[in-house]
Amino acid sequence: MTILGFLIPLALTMGLCGLAAFFWAMRVGQFDDLDGAANRILIEDEGPA
């Protein structure tokens, strides 16, 4: 039962860290170009000349 006193704050801390990482990624623009990576695989690269 005393392990819950350790695990609950640990889980809350990890959840808050994940949420902070998500908001940081939103702020720096990680999710701005969602279609670019999907279309990039369809573009054929020019071979060496």
Long-range contacts (C-beta under 8 A, 24 or more apart in sequence): none
